[in-house]
Amino acid sequence: MLKDPVCGMEVDAKTAAGKSEYLGITYYFCSNGCKKAFDKEPQKYVGKVEDSHSAHHH
């Protein structure tokens, strides 16, 4: 399962409502609304996703 970068909901890549590519990474969305929000301001949501994945700060 993957996380929708806009709302944080878990999304299955096979059944996702939409997907977008940004900086070489594919993001999957639970709804068209989340995809539209991401497409409008991807940098706003990519930061959130990266923050949740970084386990350690040195």
Secondary structure, 3 states (H helix, E strand, C coil): CEECCCCCCEECCCCCCEEEEECCEEEEECCHHHHHHHHHCHHHHHHHHHHHHCCCCC
